[in-house]
């Protein structure tokens, strides 16, 4: 190849492969060499599927040469979070207790990627069981912008691999913010779809009614390309919706004039740091410049629902782990163990009260979102966090609550959210913003996000790995 490929967008690379301007094997080999060169420090991957990826790339090249083109992902290297099963490949989900688990079948999202011709280049690291902190036996993932800063969690490996040019997109999961925090921390774009839009079959659960599977990529268009492939009903996951899946890429429009974005100015500024407020103000101006109508709204109070997220997640985690935990408690790290124990202690009455409040909150949010196309918020209310500030997040419930203020309410309600780069801190670290839409209205998020990225360049910033400072990371948060 006569040019570097690592920071090209997925849709561009897919187009070049489809036109046979480059081959999938050339692209895959270049990324494998880059992973070999720099991932020893970043630790984004649990395992790299070198031989399998090259075989898949060669198959893609052969199919394309024969006139069979499967779509924009055909021949493009994609990473998968290591809670998604791949047949014949170990899936540990960030744990010690599952480190020897090898599935005899693929997760539905993995099968759909394979059917689309994607090259599965490797499995990415995560926090223990996709909750808050890394298992003590695991070396944490490092931020490619600066190793002194938090990577977000639990989909840290997926976001870091995407940001560092080690894949062109990745599969992640989000139970309380785990697509959006890593996307914000690493300057990439992430979509938490509507709950039930993407199958969870063949993935390790944390809290099933809060878990969402979604894509991380460099741009909204790339996210749309992956999302189109993985979305849809799955007979093996009865919680998936049978609604038809739109053609999200074809539905991307440059003209968003007349669309309406709601902003709760009080919610977006109360205890929100100055840098994040600047990013929000600049995003507001950019959307106005695109002809979007900005609507003043009053968002439902989230304080109770943020408080309810922890016991709700804990009860479901206790159910998920009950059999394995009882037999192998000594293999669990202290934070996930404490969450499971806390879930076991929640009474039936208290849990039912949480469920009733959650249903009421979901109804209030859906009613508000019927009057606007999306709501704009921060991803979290302060500048990017240094590791010295975050330490072991699972032991800092007040910090977790602040982090979750703009994220976990939409796991509790199930609404789709889009995280995208919207600014930079004084230290040059990425600042992420978020759009939220009505259930199954991901198209509105993708259209607005794509228009924003056509008018701005935040998503085109990439980490300079030659200048980064690499230090071991501590814990993170689910």
NORMOKA-V386735 format. One record per residue. N is the residue number from 1. D_FIRST is the distance of its C-alpha to the first C-alpha in Angstrom with 2 decimals. Layout:
N:D_FIRST
N:D_FIRST
This chain:
1:0.00
2:3.80
3:5.67
4:7.55
5:8.70
6:11.91
7:14.37
8:13.44
9:16.40
10:16.80
11:17.92
12:14.97
13:12.46
14:15.07
15:15.32
16:11.71
17:12.07
18:15.51
19:14.56
20:12.02
21:9.45
22:7.19
23:9.10
24:11.23
25:10.84
26:7.15
27:8.41
28:11.62
29:10.70
30:9.01
31:12.28
32:14.45
33:13.47
34:14.23
35:17.43
36:18.41
37:18.08
38:20.03
39:21.91
40:24.60
41:25.89
42:25.29
43:26.58
44:25.25
45:24.90
46:27.90
47:25.80
48:22.21
49:21.99
50:19.29
51:20.45
52:21.57
53:18.39
54:16.31
55:19.12
56:19.15
57:15.44
58:16.10
59:19.22
60:17.60
61:15.22
62:18.36
63:20.51
64:18.35
65:18.16
66:21.93
67:22.50
68:23.23
69:21.61
70:23.19
71:22.40
72:20.17
73:19.67
74:18.58
75:15.65
76:15.44
77:16.19
78:19.71
79:22.09
80:25.80
81:28.72
82:30.61
83:33.69
84:32.18
85:32.90
86:30.34
87:32.07
88:32.29
89:30.69
90:32.95
91:33.58
92:35.55
93:35.63
94:35.79
95:39.06
96:40.65
97:42.85
98:40.05
99:37.69
100:38.58
101:38.35
102:36.16
103:36.35
104:36.91
105:35.32
106:32.62
107:33.48
108:33.64
109:30.74
110:28.59
111:29.75
112:29.01
113:25.42
114:25.04
115:26.77
116:24.31
117:21.43
118:20.11
119:18.51
120:21.03
121:19.18
122:22.37
123:25.79
124:26.54
125:29.56
126:32.67
127:36.20
128:38.94
129:39.58
130:37.72
131:40.70
132:41.02
133:40.19
134:38.05
135:39.96
136:41.26
137:39.30
138:35.87
139:33.85
140:33.20
141:29.85
142:29.05
143:28.17
144:24.79
145:26.41
146:29.24
147:30.55
148:34.09
149:33.80
150:34.34
151:31.51
152:33.81
153:34.70
154:34.71
155:31.22
156:29.99
157:27.22
158:25.81
159:25.86
160:24.53
161:21.54
162:20.75
163:21.48
164:19.55
165:16.19
166:16.88
167:17.03
168:17.02
169:20.75
170:23.60
171:27.09
172:29.93
173:33.72
174:36.38
175:40.07
176:41.15
177:38.07
178:35.33
179:32.60
180:33.77
181:34.45
182:31.05
183:29.34
184:31.54
185:31.17
186:27.36
187:26.80
188:25.48
189:27.11
190:29.23
191:31.62
192:34.78
193:35.94
194:39.57
195:41.12
196:41.08
197:38.17
198:35.72
199:36.98
200:37.62
201:38.30
202:36.79
203:36.36
204:38.62
205:40.98
206:42.16
207:44.55
208:44.10
209:45.68
210:43.55
211:40.19
212:37.44
213:33.99
214:31.30
215:27.68
216:25.95
217:22.83
218:21.63
219:23.43
220:26.40
221:24.50
222:22.31
223:25.59
224:27.17
225:24.54
226:25.13
227:28.84
228:29.34
229:28.16
230:30.26
231:33.39
232:36.45
233:39.51
234:39.41
235:42.45
236:41.78
237:42.11
238:45.34
239:44.69
240:41.84
241:42.77
242:43.21
243:42.43
244:39.94
245:36.38
246:35.39
247:32.06
248:31.00
249:27.92
250:29.99
251:32.76
252:30.80
253:32.62
254:32.12
255:35.88
256:37.63
257:40.79
258:43.87
259:42.31
260:44.27
261:43.22
262:45.98
263:46.28
264:48.97
265:49.31
266:51.58
267:49.32
268:46.23
269:48.00
270:50.49
271:49.37
272:45.88
273:44.59
274:44.19
275:40.39
276:40.02
277:42.69
278:40.84
279:37.70
280:39.95
281:41.70
282:38.51
283:37.27
284:40.68
285:40.44
286:36.98
287:38.32
288:41.41
289:39.31
290:37.66
291:41.18
292:41.55
293:45.15
294:45.78
295:48.71
296:50.79
297:51.28
298:53.04
299:50.93
300:52.93
301:53.77
302:51.23
303:53.14
304:54.83
305:51.79
306:49.73
307:52.60
308:52.71
309:49.05
310:49.55
311:52.48
312:50.94
313:47.73
314:49.84
315:52.03
316:49.14
317:47.35
318:50.66
319:50.87
320:47.30
321:47.85
322:51.58
323:51.60
324:48.87
325:50.11
326:53.66
327:52.68
328:49.98
329:50.80
330:50.15
331:46.41
332:45.98
333:45.09
334:47.84
335:46.47
336:45.69
337:48.96
338:50.89
339:49.48
340:50.51
341:53.94
342:54.32
343:53.52
344:56.20
345:58.70
346:58.30
347:61.33
348:61.24
349:63.03
350:60.64
351:57.64
352:59.26
353:59.91
354:56.21
355:55.32
356:57.86
357:56.61
358:53.03
359:54.03
360:55.92
361:53.01
362:50.62
363:53.14
364:53.50
365:49.76
366:49.33
367:52.27
368:50.77
369:47.38
370:49.19
371:50.01
372:46.52
373:42.99
374:41.76
375:42.92
376:41.02
377:41.40
378:39.74
379:37.98
380:40.27
381:42.86
382:41.69
383:38.86
384:36.20
385:38.08
386:37.91
387:38.36
388:41.70
389:42.99
390:41.79
391:42.64
392:43.54
393:43.44
394:45.44
395:48.36
396:48.34
397:49.62
398:50.27
399:46.69
400:45.45
401:47.77
402:46.44
403:42.83
404:43.79
405:45.74
406:43.08
407:41.26
408:43.62
409:45.99
410:43.39
411:43.06
412:46.84
413:46.86
414:43.73
415:42.40
416:38.72
417:37.08
418:33.83
419:32.66
420:30.36
421:29.65
422:32.43
423:32.87
424:32.62
425:35.33
426:36.70
427:34.49
428:31.34
429:31.17
430:30.41
431:33.42
432:33.31
433:35.53
434:36.65
435:37.81
436:40.20
437:41.29
438:43.87
439:43.37
440:40.68
441:39.83
442:36.23
443:35.47
444:37.36
445:35.43
446:32.04
447:33.19
448:34.62
449:31.71
450:29.17
451:31.42
452:31.73
453:27.99
454:27.74
455:30.41
456:29.25
457:26.24
458:27.27
459:24.71
460:21.88
461:22.98
462:21.03
463:22.36
464:21.63
465:21.50
466:22.14
467:25.48
468:26.65
469:29.85
470:29.84
471:33.23
472:34.47
473:35.30
474:38.59
475:39.36
476:38.28
477:39.93
478:39.61
